[in-house]
Amino acid sequence: MNPQLLTDIGKSPRLQIVHRLKRSSGLSVSELSHELGLSYMGIKQHCLDLEKQGYLVSARKPHPVNKVGRPQLIYTLTPKAHELYPNASNHITLELLNATETLYGPTAPEKLLFLSFQSKAEHYRQQIPEGSLARRAARLSSLREAEGYMPELRELGGRFTIIEHHSPIAELHQAHPALLHRLEQ
């Protein structure tokens, strides 16, 4: 991600739109206008421009059976827009894991990743204070935000869920899906 992007989000309506869509499964112009506090026509024009540039795609969402009228137009991000966000698992990381396997055998990448995740877990333990579950969940969410995961903390009936809208290690997940799923758990 361009380091300036996060600081510019508040200044640019287009970046606000992209950032809000990244944290959703798609939104209409009306929803974006309401959530961002910007005019409907301004949001519509920005969405059209972003669509022309290849950052957004639109699709019609049909109304429920008992409702009449035009289907709602929903905007979602394209893969090009997702590339604006941080990616910590770059090509060199994958090359190093493959080289480790070549040099030290088939279990070497797993051992290396295990040590890395163990270190991250220890860092989390040191950074998350004792206290209420709500406070601890909020702190974990803020740590994950700093790492680029775009978390959303939800609480329902005393249970907390952190939904992550981005994965900076997506390429590693593609290369080692079962292993990374186990390690992240």
GUMARDO-142284 format. One line per 8 residues: number of its first residue (from 1); their letters; for each residue x, z, y of N, C-alpha, C, O. Coordinates in steps of 0.02 Angstrom, whole numbers, plus 32768, in hexadecimal, padded with zeros to 4 digits. Each point is the difference from the previous one (the first is absolute). Example, Ala and Ser with C-alpha at 12.3 -4.5 7.8 and 13.67 -1.06 7.14 Angstrom:
1> AS> 8294/8186/7EE4/7FD3/8000/803B/802D/8000/803C/8034/8021/7FFF ~ 7FBA/7FBB/8036/802A/8003/803B/7FD9/8025/8037/8019/8008/8037
This chain:
1> MNPQLLTD> 802A/8000/7FC5/7FD6/8000/803B/802C/8000/803D/8034/8021/8002 ~ 7FB8/7FBB/802F/8021/8001/8040/7FFA/8048/801B/7FC8/8018/8009 ~ 8071/800A/8005/7FFC/8046/8017/7FD6/8009/803E/7FE2/8035/800A ~ 801B/7F98/8020/7FD9/8005/803D/7FB5/7FFC/7FF3/7FD8/8013/802A ~ 8015/7FD3/7F9B/7FB9/7FF4/7FF1/7FD7/8040/8006/7FCB/8000/801F ~ 804C/8036/7FC3/7FD9/803E/8002/7FF7/801A/8047/7FCA/801A/8010 ~ 8069/7FE0/801A/7FF9/8019/8044/7FD5/7FD1/802A/7FE2/8015/8032 ~ 801C/7FAB/7FBB/7FD9/7FCF/8026/7FB7/7FFE/7FEB/7FD7/7FE1/8022
9> IGKSPRLQ> 8017/803F/7FA6/7FBB/7FFB/7FE7/7FCE/8016/8035/7FCD/7FDF/8009 ~ 8041/8058/8019/7FD1/8018/8033/7FFA/7FD3/803C/7FCF/8004/8025 ~ 8063/7FD1/7FE6/8001/7FD5/803B/7FDF/7FBC/7FF3/7FE7/7FE1/802F ~ 8019/8008/7F94/7FE9/7FBC/7FF1/7FC0/8001/7FD7/7FFE/801C/7FC9 ~ 7FCC/7FC7/8052/7FC2/7FFD/7FD9/8009/7FDC/7FBD/7FE2/8013/7FCE ~ 8048/7FB9/8030/800B/7FDC/7FC1/8021/802C/7FCC/7FED/7FFF/7FC5 ~ 8044/8028/8050/8021/802E/7FD1/7FD0/8037/7FEA/8002/8016/7FC7 ~ 7FD4/8001/8067/7FCD/8033/7FEE/7FD2/7FE3/7FCB/7FEE/8023/7FD0
17> IVHRLKRS> 7FFE/7F9F/8037/7FD3/7FE0/7FD0/8022/7FFB/7FBC/7FE3/8013/7FCD ~ 805B/7FD4/8032/8025/7FF9/7FC1/8009/8044/7FE0/7FF6/8008/7FC3 ~ 801D/802A/8064/800C/8043/7FE5/7FC0/801E/7FE4/8001/801F/7FCB ~ 7FC7/7FD8/8057/7FC0/801B/7FE8/7FEA/7FDD/7FC0/7FE7/801F/7FD2 ~ 8022/7F9E/802C/7FED/7FDB/7FC4/802D/8013/7FC4/7FE9/7FFE/7FC7 ~ 8055/8013/8047/802E/8014/7FCA/7FE5/803F/7FDE/800B/800B/7FC4 ~ 7FD2/801F/8061/7FE5/803E/7FE6/7FB8/7FF9/7FE8/7FDC/8032/7FF8 ~ 800E/7F91/7FFC/7FBB/7FF6/7FEA/7FFE/7FC8/7FCB/8033/7FE1/7FF1
25> SGLSVSEL> 7F92/8014/7FF4/7FF7/7FC9/7FD2/7FDE/7FC5/8023/7FE9/7FD1/7FDF ~ 8016/8031/8063/7FE3/7FCB/8028/7FCC/801C/8030/7FDB/802E/7FEF ~ 8024/7FB7/804E/7FD2/8018/8033/7FE4/7FC5/8027/8020/7FCB/8005 ~ 7FA5/803F/8017/7FE1/7FCE/802C/801A/8009/8047/801F/8033/8010 ~ 7FD3/7F9C/801A/8012/8006/8047/7FDD/803C/801F/801F/8025/8027 ~ 7FA2/7FE6/7FC8/7FDB/8039/801C/8022/8042/7FEC/8008/802D/802A ~ 800B/7FD9/7F96/8021/803D/7FE9/8043/800A/8024/8010/8038/8015 ~ 8017/7F93/7FF0/8041/8004/8023/7FF6/8013/8049/8024/802B/801A
33> SHELGLSY> 7FAB/7FB7/8006/7FF1/800E/8046/7FEF/804A/8009/8018/8021/802E ~ 7FBD/7FF8/7FA6/7FEB/8046/8004/803B/802F/7FF3/800B/8030/8025 ~ 801C/7FC3/7FA6/8037/802D/7FEE/8039/7FFF/8032/8021/8033/800B ~ 7FEC/7F93/8014/8038/7FFB/802E/7FEC/800B/8049/802B/8005/802B ~ 7F94/7FFD/7FE2/7FE9/800B/8044/800D/7FC5/802E/800B/8008/803C ~ 7FF5/7FBC/7FA7/800C/7FC3/8027/7FC2/7FD4/7FFD/7FD5/800A/7FD5 ~ 8027/7FC6/8058/7FC4/7FD6/8004/7FF8/7FD3/7FC3/8031/7FEB/7FE1 ~ 7F91/8007/800E/7FF0/7FD5/7FC8/8021/7FBC/8009/8021/7FE7/7FD2
41> MGIKQHCL> 7FD7/7FFA/8068/801A/7FBD/800C/804D/8000/7FFF/801E/7FD0/7FE8 ~ 8000/8064/8032/8049/8005/7FFE/801A/8003/7FB8/802F/7FDD/7FEE ~ 7FB1/804E/7FEA/8013/8007/7FB9/7FF5/7FBE/7FDC/802B/7FEA/7FD9 ~ 7F9C/7FF6/8033/7FF0/7FC0/7FE0/8036/7FCC/800F/8017/7FDD/7FD3 ~ 7FFE/801E/806C/8033/7FCF/8012/8043/8010/7FE0/8022/7FD3/7FE8 ~ 7FF0/806C/8017/803F/8014/7FE0/7FFE/7FF1/7FB5/8031/7FE8/7FE4 ~ 7F97/8025/7FFC/7FF9/7FF2/7FB8/8006/7FB4/7FF3/8020/7FEC/7FD0 ~ 7FC0/7FED/805A/8005/7FB7/7FF8/8048/7FE8/8008/8018/7FD6/7FDA
49> DLEKQGYL> 800B/8045/8058/8046/7FEE/800B/802B/8016/7FC5/802B/7FDA/7FE9 ~ 7FCB/8064/7FFF/8027/8019/7FC7/7FF2/7FD7/7FC1/802C/7FF6/7FD7 ~ 7F96/7FF3/8022/7FEE/7FD6/7FC7/8025/7FBD/8004/8019/7FE7/7FCE ~ 7FE9/7FFC/806D/8023/7FC0/800A/804B/8007/7FF2/8020/7FD2/7FE7 ~ 7FFC/8069/8028/8047/800C/7FF5/800F/8013/7FB7/803A/8007/7FEE ~ 7F92/8000/7FEA/800A/800F/7FB9/8005/8049/7FEE/8014/8011/7FC8 ~ 7FDA/801C/8066/8003/8048/7FF2/7FBE/801C/7FE5/8000/8033/7FDE ~ 7FC8/7FAC/8031/7FBF/8017/7FE9/7FDC/7FC8/7FDB/800E/7FC4/800A
57> VSARKPHP> 7FC5/804F/7FCB/7FD2/7FD2/7FDF/7FBB/801E/8007/7FF7/803D/7FFF ~ 7FD7/7F97/8009/7FBC/8019/8007/7FD6/7FE8/7FC5/800C/7FCC/7FE2 ~ 7FC1/805C/800F/7FD1/7FF0/7FCB/7FBC/801B/8013/7FFB/8034/8021 ~ 7FD2/7FAA/7FC9/7FBB/8017/800E/7FEC/8034/7FCC/800A/7FF7/7FC4 ~ 7FDA/8040/8055/7FE7/8035/7FD4/7FB4/7FFB/8001/7FE1/800C/8034 ~ 8001/7FE3/7F94/7FB7/7FF9/8000/7FDD/8042/800E/8019/8036/7FF0 ~ 7FAC/7FC5/802E/7FD7/803B/800D/7FE2/8019/7FBF/7FFA/7FDA/7FD0 ~ 7FF3/8066/802D/7FDC/8018/7FC6/7FBF/7FD7/7FF7/7FE9/7FE1/8030
65> VNKVGRPQ> 7FFC/8020/7F94/7FC6/7FD6/7FEF/7FC6/8009/8030/7FDF/7FCE/8011 ~ 8012/806E/8005/7FC5/800D/802A/800C/7FF5/804B/7FD4/800E/8028 ~ 8067/7FDA/7FEB/800F/7FF7/8047/8008/7FB5/800F/801B/7FDB/7FD8 ~ 7FCC/8011/8061/8004/7FBA/8014/8033/7FF7/8038/8015/8031/801F ~ 7FFE/7F92/7FEF/802E/7FF2/8036/8040/7FE0/7FE5/8008/7FF4/7FC5 ~ 8024/7FFF/806A/803F/7FE1/7FEE/802C/8030/7FD8/7FFF/803C/800C ~ 8027/7FA9/7FC5/8031/802A/7FDE/8035/8017/8032/8010/7FDD/8030 ~ 800B/805D/7FC4/8033/801D/802D/8044/7FE0/7FF0/8010/7FF5/7FC5
73> LIYTLTPK> 8017/7FFC/806F/8043/7FE5/7FF7/8031/803A/7FFD/8004/8029/802E ~ 8022/7FDB/7F9C/802F/8037/7FF4/8047/7FE3/8003/800E/7FCC/7FE2 ~ 801E/8057/8041/8047/7FEB/8004/802B/802D/7FD4/7FF6/803C/7FFD ~ 8039/7FA5/7FE0/8031/8024/7FD9/8045/7FE2/800F/8005/7FCA/801C ~ 802F/805A/7FD1/8044/7FE9/800B/8017/7FCF/7FCA/7FE9/8003/7FC7 ~ 8042/7FD0/804D/801F/7FD1/7FD1/8043/801E/7FEA/8018/8030/801E ~ 8007/7FB4/7FAF/8043/8017/7FED/8032/7FFC/803A/802E/8029/8004 ~ 7FCA/7FA6/8028/802D/7FFA/803A/7FFC/803E/802B/8034/8018/8018
81> AHELYPNA> 7F92/8004/7FF2/7FF8/803D/8028/801E/803C/7FDD/801C/802C/8021 ~ 7FDE/7FD7/7F9D/801C/8039/7FDB/804C/8002/8007/801E/8035/7FFA ~ 8001/7F91/8012/8048/7FFE/8008/8018/8022/8040/803C/800C/8008 ~ 7F97/8003/8026/8012/8023/803D/8011/804A/7FF4/801D/8020/802A ~ 7FD0/7FF9/7F9C/8009/8047/7FF0/803E/800C/7FD7/8018/7FD3/7FDE ~ 8003/806A/8025/8041/800E/7FE0/8000/7FF4/7FB5/7FCF/800C/7FDD ~ 806A/7FDC/800E/800A/7FF4/7FB9/8044/801D/7FED/8034/7FE2/800F ~ 7FCC/8057/7FD1/803D/8022/7FEF/8021/7FE6/7FC1/803A/8011/7FF1
89> SNHITLEL> 7FA3/7FC7/7FE9/801C/7FE7/7FC0/8014/7FB7/8008/7FDE/7FD3/7FE6 ~ 8057/8022/803D/8015/7FBC/800D/8026/7FE1/7FC6/800A/8020/7FCC ~ 8009/7FA4/803D/8021/7FD9/7FCB/8040/8021/7FE6/800C/7FFF/7FC4 ~ 801C/801F/8068/803E/8020/7FEB/7FF3/803A/7FD1/8026/800C/7FD1 ~ 7FA4/801A/803B/7FEE/8038/7FD4/7FF2/7FE7/7FB9/8018/801C/7FCF ~ 7FC2/7FAE/802D/7FF0/7FE4/7FBE/803F/7FE5/7FDE/8009/8008/7FC4 ~ 8023/7FD9/8062/8040/7FE7/7FE4/802A/803A/7FE6/801E/7FFB/7FCB ~ 7FE4/803C/805B/8027/803A/7FEA/7FE3/801E/7FC0/8026/8015/7FD4
97> LNATETLY> 7F99/7FEF/8027/7FE1/8019/7FC2/8011/7FD3/7FC5/800F/8019/7FC9 ~ 7FEF/7FA6/8042/8011/7FD2/7FC9/804A/8005/7FEE/8011/7FFE/7FC5 ~ 801B/800A/806D/8047/8008/7FF2/800D/8041/7FDB/802B/8002/7FD3 ~ 7FB1/8032/803F/8007/8040/7FDD/7FED/7FF9/7FB7/8022/801A/7FD3 ~ 7FA9/7FC1/8020/7FEB/7FF4/7FBB/8035/7FD9/7FDA/800F/800F/7FC6 ~ 800E/7FBE/805A/8034/7FD8/7FE0/803D/802A/7FF0/801D/7FFB/7FCA ~ 7FF8/802F/8065/803C/8029/7FF7/7FF7/803B/7FD1/802C/800F/7FD7 ~ 7F9A/8013/802D/7FF8/803F/7FDD/7FC7/8002/7FCD/7FF3/8034/7FE2
105> GPTAPEKL> 7FEC/7F95/8013/7FCD/7FFD/7FCC/7FB9/8001/801B/7FF5/800B/803C ~ 7FDB/7FEA/7F97/7FBA/7FF8/8014/7FDF/803E/801F/7FCE/7FF9/8023 ~ 804C/8042/7FD0/7FE0/803C/801D/801E/8014/8044/7FE7/802D/8021 ~ 804F/7FB2/7FF3/8022/8012/803E/7FD3/7FFA/803E/8000/802F/8029 ~ 7FDA/7F9A/7FE1/7FD5/7FFE/803B/7FCE/8039/8002/7FF2/801C/8036 ~ 7FF2/7FF6/7F90/7FD0/8036/7FFE/8021/8042/8014/7FE3/8028/8025 ~ 8059/7FE4/7FC3/8024/803E/8011/800F/8002/804B/7FF9/8034/8020 ~ 801D/7F94/7FFB/8010/7FFD/8047/7FC1/800C/802B/8002/8027/802F
113> LFLSFQSK> 7FC8/7FB8/7FC0/7FC2/800A/8025/7FE6/8048/7FF7/7FE5/801D/802F ~ 8022/7FFF/7F95/7FEC/8044/7FF4/8025/8030/802F/7FE1/802C/801D ~ 8060/7FCB/7FE9/8027/802B/802E/7FE9/7FF8/8047/7FFB/8031/8025 ~ 7FF6/7F92/7FEF/7FE9/7FF4/8044/7FBD/8022/800D/7FF7/8020/8034 ~ 7FDA/7FD9/7F9D/7FBE/8020/8008/8005/804B/7FFC/7FDA/8024/8021 ~ 8053/7FF6/7FB6/800B/8048/7FFB/8019/801B/8043/7FEB/8036/8016 ~ 8041/7FA6/8009/801A/8013/8041/7FC8/7FFF/8035/7FFC/802D/802A ~ 7FDA/7FA0/7FD3/7FC8/7FFB/802F/7FCF/803A/7FF6/7FE8/801D/8030
121> AEHYRQQI> 800B/7FF5/7F91/7FD3/8038/7FF2/801C/8041/801C/7FDB/8029/801B ~ 8066/7FE1/7FDF/8020/803C/801B/7FFC/8001/804C/7FF4/8034/801E ~ 8015/7F92/8001/7FF9/7FFA/8048/7FB9/8014/8015/7FF7/8025/8031 ~ 7FD7/7FC2/7FAB/7FBA/8012/800F/7FF6/804C/7FFA/7FE0/801F/802B ~ 803B/7FFE/7F9F/7FF7/8048/7FF6/801D/8028/803B/7FE4/8032/8016 ~ 8055/7FB7/8005/801F/8023/8038/7FDA/7FF5/8041/8001/802B/802C ~ 7FDE/7F9C/7FDB/7FDE/7FEE/803E/7FB7/8017/8004/7FE3/8003/8036 ~ 8000/800E/7F90/7FB9/8013/7FFF/7FFD/804D/7FFF/8015/801F/7FD0
129> PEGSLARR> 7FCF/7FFE/8064/7FFF/8049/8006/7FCF/8020/7FD0/7FD1/7FE0/7FE7 ~ 803A/8060/800D/7FCE/8027/7FDB/7FC3/8005/802C/8004/7FFA/803D ~ 7FC4/8012/7FA4/7FC3/8008/8028/7FC6/7FE0/7FDE/8000/7FF3/7FC4 ~ 7FCE/7FFF/8063/7FC2/7FE5/7FE5/800B/7FBA/7FE3/802F/7FDC/8014 ~ 7FA6/8011/7FBF/8003/7FBE/7FE2/7FF6/7FCA/8036/8020/7FCC/7FFE ~ 7FB5/8041/8032/7FF3/7FD1/8037/8040/7FF4/8028/8011/7FC7/8010 ~ 8013/806E/7FFF/803E/7FFA/8027/8035/7FDB/7FD8/8024/7FD5/801B ~ 7FE1/803A/7FA5/8032/7FDF/7FD6/7FF0/7FB6/7FF7/802D/7FD6/8001
137> AARLSSLR> 7F93/801A/7FF5/7FEC/7FBA/7FF9/800E/7FD9/8040/8016/7FC6/7FFD ~ 7FDC/8059/803C/800D/7FDF/8040/804B/7FF3/800A/8013/7FCB/8019 ~ 8016/8064/7FD3/8049/7FF7/8007/8019/7FC9/7FD1/8029/7FD7/8015 ~ 7FBF/8027/7FAD/8014/7FCB/7FD2/7FEA/7FBC/801C/8025/7FCF/7FFD ~ 7F9F/802F/801E/7FE8/7FC2/801E/802D/7FEA/8039/800E/7FC4/8007 ~ 8008/806A/8023/802B/7FEE/8038/8045/7FE9/7FE8/801E/7FD3/801E ~ 7FFC/804B/7FAD/803F/7FEA/7FE3/7FFA/7FB8/7FE5/802C/7FD7/800A ~ 7F9D/801D/7FD4/7FF5/7FBC/7FE5/7FF5/7FCD/8038/8013/7FC6/7FF9
145> EAEGYMPE> 7FCD/8050/803D/7FF8/7FD4/803B/8044/7FEB/801B/800B/7FC5/800F ~ 8022/806A/7FF7/8043/7FF2/801A/8026/7FCF/7FD2/802C/7FDC/8017 ~ 7FC2/8023/7FA9/8021/7FD3/7FD0/7FDE/7FBC/7FFD/8016/7FD3/7FDD ~ 7FB4/8025/8049/7FDF/7FBE/8003/7FC7/7FF5/7FD1/7FEC/7FC6/7FF6 ~ 7FF8/806E/7FEB/7FCB/7FF8/7FCF/7FBA/7FFA/801F/7FD0/7FEF/7FDC ~ 8029/801E/8064/7FC0/7FFD/8023/7FCA/8028/7FDC/7FCC/7FE5/7FEE ~ 8040/805C/8009/7FCF/8029/7FDB/7FC3/8012/8029/8001/8002/803E ~ 7FCA/800A/7F9E/7FC2/8019/801E/7FEC/803D/7FD8/7FF3/7FFC/7FC4
153> LRELGGRF> 800B/803D/805D/7FEF/803F/7FE0/7FB5/800A/8004/7FE2/7FFF/8036 ~ 7FFF/800B/7F90/7FB8/800C/7FFD/7FF3/8043/7FDD/8022/8012/7FD0 ~ 7FAD/8012/804A/7FED/8040/7FE2/7FB5/7FFE/7FF1/7FD8/7FEC/802A ~ 8018/8027/7F9A/7FBA/8002/7FEB/7FF7/803D/7FD4/801B/8003/7FC8 ~ 7FC0/802D/804F/7FF1/803B/7FD9/803D/8028/7FEB/8003/8019/7FC8 ~ 802E/7FEC/8065/803C/8026/7FF0/8034/7FDA/7FD7/8035/801B/7FF0 ~ 7FBB/7FA7/7FFE/8030/7FD6/7FDB/801E/7FCE/8030/7FDD/7FE5/802B ~ 8064/800E/7FCF/8023/7FD3/802D/8018/7FC3/7FDA/8018/8004/7FC8
161> TIIEHHSP> 7FE0/7FC3/8059/8017/7FC1/7FE4/8029/7FDD/8036/7FEC/7FFE/803A ~ 804D/7FE8/7FB3/8028/7FD9/802E/7FFE/7FB8/7FE7/8016/7FF0/7FC9 ~ 7FCD/7FE5/8061/7FFC/7FB9/7FF0/8037/7FDD/8027/8003/8005/803D ~ 8028/7FD7/7FA0/8037/7FDD/8021/7FEE/7FB6/8006/7FEF/7FDF/7FCE ~ 8014/8007/806F/7FEC/7FBC/800F/803A/7FCF/7FFE/7FF6/7FC3/8009 ~ 8046/8055/7FEC/803A/7FD4/7FFD/8034/801F/7FD1/8004/803E/7FFB ~ 8021/7F98/7FE3/8036/8019/7FD6/8041/7FDE/8013/8009/7FC4/7FF3 ~ 8025/8061/802C/8041/7FE2/8012/802A/7FF0/7FC3/8034/7FDF/8005
169> IAELHQAH> 7FB8/8039/7FC0/8026/7FF1/7FC4/7FD9/7FD2/7FD1/8008/8004/7FC3 ~ 7FCF/7FD2/8059/7FD5/7FD3/7FD8/802A/7FD2/7FD3/7FEC/7FF3/7FC7 ~ 804C/7FF4/8052/802A/7FD4/7FD7/801C/8025/7FC4/8005/7FE4/7FC9 ~ 800D/805B/8040/8018/8028/7FC7/7FC8/800A/7FCE/800B/7FFE/7FC3 ~ 7FB8/800D/8056/7FC6/8008/7FD3/7FF6/7FC0/7FD6/7FEF/8004/7FC5 ~ 801B/7FC3/805A/7FF7/7FC1/7FDC/8036/7FF8/7FCA/7FF2/7FE7/7FCA ~ 804A/802E/8046/8038/7FF8/7FD1/7FFF/8034/7FC8/8012/7FF2/7FC7 ~ 7FD8/804B/8049/8000/8037/7FCF/7FBE/8027/8006/8001/803B/8012
177> PALLHRLE> 7FC6/7FA5/7FDE/7FBF/8020/800D/7FF4/8042/7FDB/7FEC/8031/801F ~ 801F/7FD0/7FA1/7FF0/803D/7FD9/802E/803A/8016/7FE9/8038/8008 ~ 8056/7FB8/8000/8031/8034/8013/7FF0/801E/8044/7FFE/803D/8007 ~ 7FF6/7F99/802B/7FF3/801B/8042/7FBD/8025/8004/7FFA/8030/8025 ~ 7FD6/7FBA/7FB6/7FC0/8024/7FFF/800C/8046/7FE5/7FE7/8031/801D ~ 803E/7FD5/7FAD/8010/8042/7FE4/8026/802A/8031/7FF1/803B/8009 ~ 8042/7FA9/8018/8029/8026/802D/7FD9/8017/803E/8009/8039/8016 ~ 7FCD/7F9C/8006/7FDA/8013/803B/7FCE/8037/7FEF/7FF3/802B/802B
185> Q> 7FF2/7FD6/7F99/7FD1/8035/7FED/8025/8042/8000/7FE3/8034/7FF1
